[in-house]
């Protein structure tokens, strides 16, 4: 019986775990704007809130991006790039996990003022 319980626990840890909206932007005047954001991979805020990315934690090379999430450099799929104007002015990413590794659902480049 212990083996079954441990096996199930390991399987649950190895599969993707979708993030949930934590409500930190619930009272933001930009809430509707955030909720309207999407990429080719789907609505950005449907499963998780985005978070700001420091300039040292993302890079661009000929229009392709990569971002450091949880200490791991992740390539941003072209379809994850949000092309709408950025009202926050700062680079943002919306992440999810597959097999314990971060993936990018949406990426919005900062305005780089």
JOPEJO-V619163 format. One record per residue. D_CENTER is the distance of its C-alpha to the mean C-alpha in Angstrom with 1 decimal. Layout:
D_CENTER ; D_CENTER
This chain:
37.6 ; 35.7 ; 34.6 ; 33.2 ; 31.2 ; 29.9 ; 29.0 ; 27.1 ; 25.2 ; 24.3 ; 23.2 ; 20.9 ; 19.3 ; 19.0 ; 17.2 ; 13.6 ; 12.8 ; 10.7 ; 9.3 ; 11.4 ; 11.6 ; 13.3 ; 15.3 ; 15.0 ; 15.2 ; 18.0 ; 20.7 ; 19.1 ; 21.1 ; 17.9 ; 16.8 ; 18.1 ; 16.5 ; 13.0 ; 13.9 ; 15.2 ; 12.3 ; 11.5 ; 11.1 ; 13.4 ; 11.0 ; 11.5 ; 10.9 ; 7.7 ; 9.0 ; 10.8 ; 9.3 ; 7.3 ; 7.8 ; 6.0 ; 7.6 ; 10.0 ; 10.3 ; 14.0 ; 15.9 ; 16.8 ; 13.3 ; 12.7 ; 15.4 ; 16.8 ; 19.5 ; 21.3 ; 18.5 ; 16.1 ; 13.2 ; 11.9 ; 9.9 ; 10.8 ; 8.7 ; 11.3 ; 14.0 ; 13.0 ; 12.8 ; 10.5 ; 11.7 ; 9.7 ; 11.5 ; 13.7 ; 12.8 ; 9.2 ; 10.8 ; 11.5 ; 15.2 ; 16.3 ; 17.7 ; 15.6 ; 17.4 ; 15.9 ; 17.0 ; 14.3 ; 11.4 ; 8.0 ; 4.4 ; 1.9 ; 2.1 ; 5.7 ; 9.0 ; 12.1 ; 15.2 ; 13.8 ; 11.7 ; 8.0 ; 6.7 ; 4.6 ; 5.1 ; 5.6 ; 6.9 ; 9.8 ; 12.6 ; 14.8 ; 18.3 ; 19.8 ; 22.9
